[in-house]
Amino acid sequence: MPTAAGINIVFGSMGFGFIQTGLLEREYGRIYQQLYDNRQAGDYEDFIYYDQITYDELMPQAERFIQRVRICCNCCGCRNG
């Protein structure tokens, strides 16, 4: 299971290594921030509820983010196996 420190390192790397260098557009930084905040809430809040509307908004953004990161990693050679 990932640790909080590890997740924070990944979060920081996304901003500094991908967004600020221009490898990923700022739009994807905003998507990542929203998903990260939701994940943190799920970890630390007593009760979290997401309705269908929230799911319908977040799921396509998450899929678009994942697809864009895959493209970025394939182009810069940072993909593992």
N, C-alpha and C positions, 0 to 999 in steps of 0.2 A: 504494500500500500504506500502511495506517495506521502512524503512528509510535507508539513507546511513550509519548511525551508526550501525543499525541492520545488514546490509549486511556485514559490515566490521567485526563485531563480529563473524558472521557465517564463514566468510573467515578465520579469525584467528583461530577459533576453529577447522576448518578442518585441518589446518596445524599442530597445536600443539596437538590437541586431538586425531587425527586419524593417520596422516602421521608420525609424530615424535615418536609416541608410537608404531608404527608398526601395528596398526589395519588395515590400508590401505597401500598398496604399493605406492612407490614414483611415479610410472606411473600415478596413479589416482590423485596425487597432481598436476602433470603437466597438465593433462586433465582439472582439476578444474580451474587451473590458466588460461588456454587458454579460457575456457568458461566464466570465470569471466571478463577477459580483454575484450572479445567481448561484454559482457553485459554492461560493463562500457562505451565502445565506443558507443553502441546503445543509452545509456542514455544521453551522454554528447556531442557527435559529431552532427553536423548539418545534415549530410547525411551519411548513412551507407548502403552499398549494398553488399549482399552476393550472389555470383553466384552459379550455380548448383554444380560446382566442390567443392567449399567451403562447401556447405551443405552436399554433399556426404562424405566429410572427417570428418566433425564435428558431424553429427547425430549419426553414429555408436559409436563414442567415448562417446558422451553424454549418449546414451543408456547403454553402458557398465559401465560407471561411476555410473549411477543410480542403475543398477542391483547390482554392487559391494557394494555400500553403503547400500542397502537393506539387503544384506546378512550379512554385518558387523553388522548392527543394530539388526537384528534378533538373531545373535549369542551372542551379548553382552547385550541384553535385553533393549536397549535404544529406542525401537520402541514405538511410541504412538498409542494406540487403534488400 
